Amino acid sequence: MLSRTADHLFWMARYTERAENTARMLDVNVQTALLPQSAKAAEQSWRATLGISELQEAFDEKYAKLTSKDVLHFMVRDTSHPASISSYLRAARENARAVRGTLTTEVWETHNTTWLELPNQLQESEFEQDPSQFFEWVKHRSHLSRGVTFGTMLSDEALYFIRLGTFLERADNTARILDVKFHGASTATQSGEKLGSENQRDFYYWAAILRSVSAFEIYRKVYRDAITPARVADLLMLNADMPRSLLASLTEVLRNLRYVSNDLSSDTLRFAGKLHADLKFARIEDILEEGLHDYLTEFLENIFELGNRVSRDFLVPLVA
């Protein structure tokens, strides 16, 4: 397969996943904003959401004051920067358009229809009245895209690069959510509080984190007990059966890398294998003792490096 074609497929999948992940994060913030909390706590929550996507600096340059309405506009509608849901969906559609001959008709029409329907979904009055309805639409379109891709595409290199992009992006996003949401917990640990204590965060806070990655019901099935920070971290990092966990995502990344491996990619495959093994044989107790923030920071650096290696070996190399 031509590297340019593989590049378009890879980034089509990554942008689709990013749009869904951003919708999930924003929806959780909208829901938790309905709970009793101080103005300072609400602002910190929105700033954390900007931080996950590395948009804090860009937002502050454009807005003198932070409001939930401006954050939603900036991360959903604003196409002046590449990290809004609208920008992601446009980029996914443009990458799909560039390789229409490689995709099935159903996959192309799914991406194209999503882009064409976006303006109607973002009508001012309806979006402001119920933004959660829009976020559900974004998630549904992402689910539809993955389902149509898996259900109609031939199991060849095109599908493998799509899945490689999807799960690399998913691993990155789950790690970012964990790092930002647990940052306050790690600070409390330094002051003597135990991270796994039930009274450190209330039920709604941890439930919101789980819901942001569709893990609330799964948590109940696995643990059948109160929600604690340590168990949330264990589920979202080391549980191989949790579809959005770091381990499950790296398992799929490694599997699809093996499918497309070539003479130049042995070091990349070895690098991915080591990341996977480190997660597979890790214990959450050891990670928390050493420091969750440090662990996730290193993991995100390694995911970034892995993405660069994939680009170098198979795709159009990223410009430094």
BASE-878386 format. One record per residue: residue in three letters; x, y, z of N, C-alpha, C, O, CB in turn. Coordinates in steps of 0.02 Angstrom, whole numbers, plus 50000, padded with zeros to 5 digits. Glycine has a CB too. Layout:
BEGIN
ALAXYZXYZXYZXYZXYZ;...
***
This chain:
BEGIN
MET500424994050000500005000050000500445006350000500945006550035499535000050061;LEU500245011349961500615017649959500585020950028500065020950061500335022249904;SER501145023950048501165027150114500665032750119500395033950173501865029750128;ARG500535036450064500055041850066499345039250080498975042250119500055045650000;THR499165033650049498515030650061498455028250134497945029550167498395024750013;ALA498965024850158498965022550227498915028350275498575027950326499595018450242;ASP499245033950259499235039850301498525042650307498305044250362499705045250274;HIS498165043150251497485045650252497025041150293496605043550332497215046350180;LEU497095034650286496675029950323496815030350398496355030450439496795022850298;PHE497445030650415497665031050485497375037250519497115036950574498435031050489;TRP497435043050485497215049350515496455050150511496165053450554497545055250482;MET496135047250462495405047150461495145043950525494685046550556495155043250399;ALA495435038350543495225034850604495395038750667494985039050713495545027950607;ARG495975041750669496175045450729495725051550740495535052950796496905047650723;TYR495565055150686495145061150694494435059250715494125062750754495125065150630;THR494175053650689493515051450709493505049650783493035051450819493295045350667;GLU494025046150805494075044350876494155050550919493865050850974494665039550887;ARG494535055450897494625061650935493965065450943493825068050996495145066150901;ALA493565065550890492925068950895492485065650948492175069050988492565068950826;GLU492465059050947492065055450997492335056651067491945057851114492065047950982;ASN492995056251075493285057151141493155064151169493015064951228494035055851139;THR493205069151126493055076051148492325076751168492175080051218493225081051092;ALA491875073651130491165073851147491045070451215490645072951255490755070351093;ARG491385065051228491305061551292491525066051350491175066651400491715055051293;MET492105069151344492365073451397491905079351410491755080951468493065075851380;LEU491685082551357491255088451365490575086551395490295090151435491155091951298;ASP490315080851375489665078651400489705077451476489235079151512489435072251364;VAL490245074451498490325073251570490345079951607490045080551661490975069251584;ASN490695084851580490725091451613490045094751615489865097951665491225095951577;VAL489655094051561488985096951560488555093651614488175097051648488665096051491;GLN488615087151621488205083551671488415085251742487985086351785488255076051659;THR489065085351755489295086751823489185094051842489155095651901490035084951830;ALA489125098451792488995105551807488305106451838488175111551869489045109651743;LEU487865101451831487195101851860487205100151935486715101351970486725097051823;LEU487765097351959487825095552030488015101652071488335106252044488335089852040;PRO487845101852135488045107452178488805107952182489135103052200487735106652248;GLN489075113752167489795114752171489935122252171489525126252149490165111152113;SER490525124052194490715131052196490905133452126491055129452082491295132252245;ALA490895139952116491085142852052491815141152036491985139951978490985150452052;LYS492235141052087492945139552077493035132252054493425130852009493345140752141;ALA492655127752085492695120652066492455119651994492745115751957492285116352114;ALA491925123151975491665122651907492175125151856492285122051804491015126551900;GLU492495130751872493005133451826493595128651820493855127751765493245140351851;GLN493815125751875494375121051873494205115051830494635112351794494555118851944;SER493575112951833493365107151793493405108751719493635104651679492655105051811;TRP493175114751699493205116651629493925117751606494105116051550492795122951616;ARG494345120451650495045121351633495395114551624495835113851582495405125551686;ALA495205109751665495495103051658495305099951591495705096551560495265098551715;THR494695101251570494465098751505494875101851448495065098451401493725100051495;LEU495005108451453495435111651404496135108751406496465107851355495445119251416;GLY496365107351467497045104651475497135097851444497665096351417497215104351548;ILE496615093651446496655087051417496825087451343497225083451317495995083251427;SER496535092351309496645093151237497195098151222497305100051164496005095251203;GLU497545100451274498095105251266497855111651232498175114251186498675102151225;LEU497275114151254496965120051224496945126051271496675131351253496275118351201;GLN497225125351332497165130651381497475137251355497165142551361497505128551446;GLU498065136851329498415142951305498035146251248497945152351246499125141251284;ALA497815142151200497445144851142496785148051164496585153251138497315139451091;PHE496445144951213495825147751238495935154451272495575159251260495485142851286;ASP496445154851314496585160951352496785166751306496655172551322497135159751402;GLU497085165151249497255170351201496635173351168496645179151147497725167551147;LYS496115169451164495505171651129494975174551176494585178851156495215165951090;TYR494965172051238494445174151285494765177051349495225174151377493975168151303;ALA494495182751371494765185951431494535182351494494885182451545494555193251434;LYS493955179151491493665175751549493385168951528493135168151473493105180151581;LEU493445164251573493205157451558492465156851578492285158151635493625152151594;THR492055154651530491365152851543491225146151509491555144451459490865158351519;SER490755142451535490595135951505490355136751433490515132551390490065132351546;LYS489975142051419489735143151352490305144251303490285141651247489265149251351;ASP490815148051323491385149351279491805143051269492055141851214491815155051307;VAL491895139151322492265132851315491925128251266492245125251223492355129451383;LEU491265127551272490885123351227490945125751155491045121751109490155123051248;HIS490885132251145490955134951077491655133551050491725131550992490805142551077;PHE492155134751091492855133951070493015126751052493365125451004493325136451124;MET492755121951091492935114951082492455111251036492585105451017492975111451149;VAL491895114451018491405111150975491365114450906491435111050856490715111251008;ARG491255120950904491105124350841491705127650807491735127850746490595129550854;ASP492175130050847492705134450822493175130650775493525126150796493095137450880;THR493165132450711493605129150662494235133250648494605131650602493225128050596;SER494355138550688494975142450680495575138750709496145140750697494895149250713;HIS495455133450746495995129250772495815121950756495235120450745496105130350850;PRO496315117550755496195110650731495925105850784495845099950770496815107850704;ALA495785108250845495625103650900494905104150923494755102550981496075104850957;SER494445106450881493735106450898493395100450866493675097350819493395113050875;ILE492805098650889492445093050860492305094450786492375089950745491785091850898;SER492115100550769491985102250699492605101350657492565098750601491725109450694;SER493175103450682493805102650645493995095350637494235093350584494375106350680;TYR493885091350689494035084250685493605080750633493855076850593493945080950754;LEU492955082150634492505078950587492655081050515492595077050468491785080450604;ARG492835087350506493035089650440493665086150416493715083950359493135097250440;ALA494165085550461494795082250443494685074750427494985072050381495305082950499;ALA494245071550467494095064450453493775063650385493955059050348493635061650508;ARG493305068050368492965067750304493445069150246493405065850194492375072650302;GLU493895074050254494375075650201494865069950189495055068550132494755082050218;ASN495075066650243495515060850234495155055050201495445051450161495795058650302;ALA494515054150218494115048850186494015050450112494055045950070493435048150221;ARG493895056850096493785058750026494405057449984494355055649926493595066250022;ALA494995058350015495625057449978495745050149958496125048749912496205059950019;VAL495415045449994495525038249979494855034749967494765029049988495905034850038;ARG494395038149933493735035249921493785028549886493385024049898493315040049879;GLY494265027749842494335021549805494555015649847494465009949828494825022349750;THR494845017149906495065011849951494515009749999494495004150023495675014149991;LEU494055014350014493515013050060492915009950024492835010749964493295019550096;THR492505006450062491865004250033491395010250029491495015350062491544998550077;THR490885009649987490405015149980490085016850047489975022750061489865013249929;GLU489935011750087489605012950152490045017050199489805021450234489425006350184;VAL490695015550199491145019250244491195026550222491145031150263491855016050245;TRP491295027750157491335034550133490695038450147490725044050171491475034650058;GLU490115035450133489475038850143489355040450217489045045550233488905034650116;THR489605036150261489535037550332489905043750352489635048150386489775031550374;HIS490535044350331490935050350347490655056550313490615061850344491665049350326;ASN490455055850251490185061650215489525064050244489415070050251490095059950140;THR489095059450262488455061250291488545064550359488195069350376488005055050299;THR489015062150398489165065250463489345072650454489095076950490489725061550499;TRP489785074050405489985080850393489405085150368489335090950388490565080950343;LEU489005082350324488445086150296487895087550348487555092650344488145082450237;GLU487815083050396487305083950447487535088350504487125090750544487095077250474;LEU488185089550509488455093350566488135100250575487955101850632489205094150558;PRO488065104250523487765110950534487065110650564486895114750607487725114650468;ASN486655105850543485985105150571486015103350645485595105550685485575099950533;GLN486495099150663486565097050732486805102750778486705102550838487045091250737;LEU487125107750747487405113250786486985119650783487245125050796488105114750762;GLN486355118950767485915124750768485925127950837485855124550888485195122850749;GLU486015134550838486165138150900485685136550957485895134751012486155145550886;SER485045137250944484555136550998484545129351025484525128351086483865138550974;GLU484545124550981484505117551002485135115351039485095111851089484375113050941;PHE485715117451014486335115551047486395118551117486585115051164486935117651005;GLU486235124851124486275128051189485765125251238485895124851298486185135551183;GLN485195123251213484675120551256484855113651282484715112051340484015120251219;ASP485165109551240485335102751260485965100351224485915096551176484745097951246;PRO486555102651246487185100451213487295092951217487635090151174487765104051244;SER487025089751269487125082451276486835078651217487095073351199486815080051341;GLN486305081251188486005077951130486485077951071486535073051034485335081351111;PHE486845083551063487355083851010487925079051023488155075650978487625091051004;PHE488145078651086488705074151103488505066851091488915062851069488915075151175;GLU487885065151105487645058351090487655057051015487815051550993486945057351118;TRP487485062150976487505061450903488215060150879488325055850836487215067650869;VAL488695063750906489405062750886489625055750903489945052350863489855067950921;LYS489455053550964489655046650983489325041550938489635036650917489465045351057;HIS488685042650923488325037950879488645037650810488725032150782487585039950873;ARG488835043350782489145043450716489825039950717490025036650669489215050650691;SER490185040750772490835037250778490735029750783491095025850751491215039850840;HIS490245027650824490085020550829489885017750760490095012350741489525019350880;LEU489475021550724489245019450658489835018750610489865013950572488735024350631;SER490295023450613490875023150570491295016850582491495013450535491315029350580;ARG491415015350646491805009350662491435003050642491734998450615491975009150737;GLY490785002850656490394996950639490374995550565490454989950543489704997450666;VAL490245000850525490225000150453490914998150426490964994050381489985006750420;THR491445001150454492114999450432492264992050444492504988550400492635003750468;PHE492124989750505492274982850522491814978050484492014972450468492204981750598;GLY491204980250470490714975750439490744975450364490474970750334490044977850458;THR491084980250331491084980350258491784980350227491844978750167490714986350234;MET492304982050265492974982450236493304975550234493214971450279493404987250276;LEU493674974350180494084968350175494624968450229494894973750244494394967750105;SER494764962650258495284962250309495974962350276496294957150268495204955950353;ASP496184968250257496834969150225497184975050257496974977450310496764970050148;GLU497714977550226498114982850256497704989250269497834992750317498704984450212;ALA497214990650226496804996650235496444996350303496455001250340496294997350178;LEU496134990750318495784990050381496274990250440496124993150492495384983450382;TYR496854987150431497344986950486497594993950504497684995550563497934982450468;PHE497704998250454497935005050468497375009150501497515013350543498175008550404;ILE496755007950481496195011350513496165009450587496095013750630495535009650478;ARG496205003050601496165000750671496775002950711496725004350771496084993150673;LEU497345003150679497955005450712497865012750735498045014450791498565004850666;GLY497595016950691497475023850710496965024550765497045028650810497245027750650;THR496425020550761495905020850812496165019350882496035023050929495345015950795;PHE496545013950888496745011750955497355015550982497435016051043496915004350954;LEU497765018250938498295022850962497975029050992498175031351046498765024850904;GLU497475031750958497125037650983496755036151047496735040351093496645040250929;ARG496455030351052496075028551112496525027951172496355030151227495695021951100;ALA497105024951163497585024251219497805031151243497845032351303498195020151197;ASP497955035651196498165042351213497615045951252497755049251303498345046351150;ASN496995045451230496445049051261496305046451332496215050451378495815048451219;THR496285039951340496145037151407496685039251456496535040851514496105029451404;ALA497305039251434497855041351478497785048751497497925050551554498525040151444;ARG497575052951450497495060051464496935061251515497015065251561497355063851399;ILE496375057751506495825058451553496055056551623495915060151671495225054151531;LEU496385050851628496625048551693497115053551724497065055051784496955041651687;ASP497575055951685498095060351711497795066851738497965068951793498605061951657;VAL497335069851700497035076151722496575075051782496605078851830496655079351665;LYS496155070051779495655068951832495975066651897495705067851951495145063951809;PHE496555063251892496885060751952497415065551978497735064152029497195053951938;HIS497515071151944498045075651965497925078252036498385078652076498105081551916;GLY497295079952050497125082252117497235076752169497425077952226496415084652120;ALA497095070452147497185064852193497915063752210498085062352268496885058452163;SER498355064452160499065063552173499325069052218499775067852259499455063352107;THR499055075152212499255080652255499045079152327499405080552375498955087252232;ALA498435076352334498205074552401498635069152432498745069152493497475072252399;THR498875064552391499305059152416499935062052446500175059752498499475054252360;GLN500215067152413500825070252437500715073552505501185074152545501085075252387;SER500095075552519499945078752582499725073752635499525075752690499415084052573;GLY499755067352619499615062252668498975058452660498865053552696499615065152733;GLU498545060552614497915056952603498045050652563498485050552520497415061352567;LYS497675045552576497745039252539497335039652475496745041352477497525033252582;LEU497645037952418497305038552353496695034152349496195036052318497775036852298;GLY496715028352378496165023652371495595024752419495135020652421496415016952378;SER495615029952458495085030952508494435032952474494425036552425495295036352558;GLU493885030452502493235031552471492995038652480492605041252440492725026752501;ASN493235042052533492965048652546493355054152512493215060052522492955049952620;GLN493845052452471494235057652438493845060852381493885066952372494885054652411;ARG493475057152344493055059752291492355056752300492285050852318493345058152219;ASP491865060652288491195057952298490995053452239491325053252187490685063652306;PHE490455050052249490215045052201490125048152132490315045152082489565041952224;TYR489845054052128489675057052063490295058852023490295058251962489255063152073;TYR490815060952057491435062852022491745056851987491905057051928491935065952071;TRP491825051352025492135045451996491675042051946491905039251896492335040452051;ALA491025042351959490545039551911490595043351845490535040351791489835039851939;ALA490695049951848490755053951787491365051951747491335051551686490785061351805;ILE491925050651781492525048451746492395041751711492585040951653493115047751795;LEU492075037151745491925030651716491455031451656491555028251604491605026051768;ARG490955035651662490485036651607490825039851546490615038651490489895041051630;SER491335043851558491675047151502492015042151456492175043751399492185052051529;VAL492135036051481492425030751439491975024651436492205019051424493135028851465;SER491325025651448490825020251445491015014351490490975008551469490735017751374;ALA491225015851551491475010651595491075009951660491255005951703492195011851612;PHE490545013851669490175013751732489865006851745489965003951798489635019051733;GLU489495004251696489184997651704489704992151710489624987351748488704996151646;ILE490244992851672490784987851675491094987751745491234982351772491324989251622;TYR491194993651775491464993951843491024990051891491274986251933491535001251865;ARG490374991051886489904987651930489944980051922489894976351971489194990051918;LYS490024977751860490064970551848490714967651875490724962051901490004969151773;VAL491264971351869491914968851889492014969051965492254964151994492474972751855;TYR491824974651997491984975552067491384974752114491464972752171492284982252077;ARG490774976252090490174975552132490244978752200490024976052250490004968152140;ASP490564984552202490694987852265490734995452254490614997852199491354985252296;ALA490894999052306490945006252301491485008252251491965004652241491085009352371;ILE491385014152221491875016552173492445019952210492335024652248491545021452122;THR493055017452200493655020452230494155022352176494165019152123493975015552281;PRO494565027452189495045029552138495515024052115495655023552056495455035252166;ALA495765019952162496235014752143495925009752095496245007552048496495011152206;ARG495305007952107494965003152063494805006251995494825002851944494335000552096;VAL494635012651995494515016051931495155015951889495135014451830494285023451943;ALA495715017451920496355017351885496515010251860496755009451804496915019851931;ASP496395005251902496534998351882496114996351822496364993251775496394993651941;LEU495474998051824495024996251769495224999651704495234996451651494294998051786;LEU495385006051707495505009851646496225009251621496385011651567495345017051658;MET496645006151661497335005151639497504997851624497774996451571497815007851691;LEU497344993351669497624986651667497134981051653497334975251648497964985251730;ASN496494982651646495994977351633495964975951558495744980251519495294979451660;ALA496174970051538496214968251467495534967551435495474967751374496604961751459;ASP495004966651475494334965651448493934972151444493374972151418493964960651491;MET494214977651468493884984151464494084987351397494664988851387494094988751524;PRO493594988351351493764990351282494174996751276494554997451228493144991251243;ARG494115001351323494475007751318495055008251367495325013651377493995013351330;SER495255002751397495825002951442496475003651403496505002251344495844996651486;LEU496995005851438497655006451406497894999751381498164999351326498165009451455;LEU497804994451421498044987851401497664985251341497974982651294497984982951459;ALA497004985851340496604983451283496784987351220496824984351166495854984151298;SER496894993851226497084997851168497764995851141497854995251080497085005251186;LEU498254994851185498924992851163498924985851134499324984351090499414993351221;THR498474981551158498424974851130498214975251056498494971751014497904970551169;GLU497734979551041497514980450972498044983950929498134982150871496864984450969;VAL498384988750958498924992150922499454987050902499674986950844499244997750964;LEU499664982850948500184977850935499944972850883500324970950838500384974251000;ARG499314970550888499044965750841499054968550769499264965150723498324963650861;ASN498824974650761498794977550694499474979450667499594979450607498334983550694;LEU499934981250712500624982450690500934976150661501304976350612501044985050748;ARG500784970450692501054964150666500774962550597501124959850554500884958350715;TYR500144964350586499844963050520500184967050465500244964550409499104964750522;VAL500414973150479500684977450427501454977850430501744981650392500394984450432;SER501764973950473502494974550483502874973450418502664969550375502724969450535;ASN503434976950412503864976150354504594975950376504734975550436503754981950304;ASP505054976150329505764975550346506024981450387506534980950420506174974950283;LEU505664987150385505904993050420505594993950489505804998350527505744999150378;SER505104989850506504704991250566504864986750626504494986850675503984990450549;SER505404982950624505554978450679505664982150744505444979850797506164974150662;ASP506014987950742506124991850803505474994750830505374994950891506624997450789;THR505034996850785504384999550807503964994150839503634995250889504015002650747;LEU503964988150809503594982550837503874980650905503494979050951503614976450789;ARG504524980850913504834979250977504654984651030504524982951088505604978850969;PHE504644990851008504474996351053503744995651077503614996351137504565003251018;ALA503294994051032502584993051050502514986951095502114987051142502154992250987;GLY502894981751081502854975651122503084976951193502794974151240503284970251091;LYS503594981051202503824982651269503304986751307503174985451366504484986551267;LEU502984991651273502454995551305501884991051328501624991751383502185000951258;HIS501704986351284501164981751300501344977251358500944976151403500994977451238;ALA501954974651358502174970151412502204973851479502024971051531502854967151396;ASP502434980051478502464983951540501774984751571501694984451632502774990951527;LEU501264985751529500574986251555500304979451577499984978851629500124989351502;LYS500434974451536500144967851549500374964951616499984961651650500334963051494;PHE500994966251635501254963351696501324968351753501644966951804501934960251682;ALA501024974251744501044979351797500514977851851500024974351838500934986351768;ARG500624980551911500134980151965499954987251984500384991551992500404976152026;ILE499304988551993499084995252006499374997952072499495003952079498314995552008;GLU499474993452120499754995552184500454998552174500625003552205499784989652233;ASP500854995352132501534997752118501525004452081501925008952095501934992652078;ILE501055005052034501005011351995500805017152040501095022552036500485010551938;LEU500315015952084500085021352129500625023152179500705029052197499455019152165;GLU501005018252201501535019652249502095023852218502365028352250501825013052277;GLU502255022352155502785026052120502545032952098502945037552091503025022052060;GLY501895033652087501625040052065501255039351999501565038151947502175045252058;LEU500595040152001500195039151941500345044451888500385042851828499445039251959;HIS500425050651909500555056051861501195054751822501215055551761500595062851898;ASP501725052851857502355051551824502295045651775502565045851720502905050051875;TYR501925040551796501835034751753501455036651689501665034751634501455029151791;LEU500915040351697500505042251639500865047251594500785047051533499845045151661;THR501265051651624501655056351583502135052551539502205054051479502035061251628;GLU502475047651567502935043551527502565039451475502805038551419503335038851573;PHE501975036851493501575033051446501375037351386501415035151329500945030151480;LEU501155043551399500955047951344501545049751300501475050251239500645054351373;GLU502125050551330502725051751290502885045851246503085046651188503325053351335;ASN502785039751273502925033751234502405032851177502575030551123502925027551279;ILE501775034551191501265034151139501415039051082501335037451024500555035451168;PHE501625045051101501825049951051502415047451009502415048150948502015056651085;GLU502895044351043503475041651007503265035850962503515035150906504005039251057;LEU502805031650986502565026150945502205028750883502305026050828502095021650986;GLY501805033950890501485036950832501985039650782501895038850722501015042550854;ASN502515042750807503045045150762503385039450726503555040050667503555049250801;ARG503495033950761503825028150730503385025050677503625023050624503995022950784;VAL502735024650690502265022050640502285026450578502295023950522501545021750668;SER502275033150588502315037750532502955036850493502955036950431502245044950556;ARG503505035950528504155035150495504195028750455504465028750400504705035150547;ASP503915023350481503985016750449503475015450394503615011850346503935011350501;PHE502865018450401502325016550355501995022450319501755021750263501805012750394;LEU501995028350351501565033750327501985039550300502575038650283501105036250383;VAL501665045350295502035051450277502325054250342501945056150386501565056750242;PRO502995054550348503295056650411503045063350435502935067950395504055056950404;LEU502945063950501502715070150531503265075450526503855073950535502505069150603;VAL503065081650512503545087150508503705089450578503265091050617503265092950465;ALA504345089750594504555091750661504415099050673504555101650727505295090150672;
***
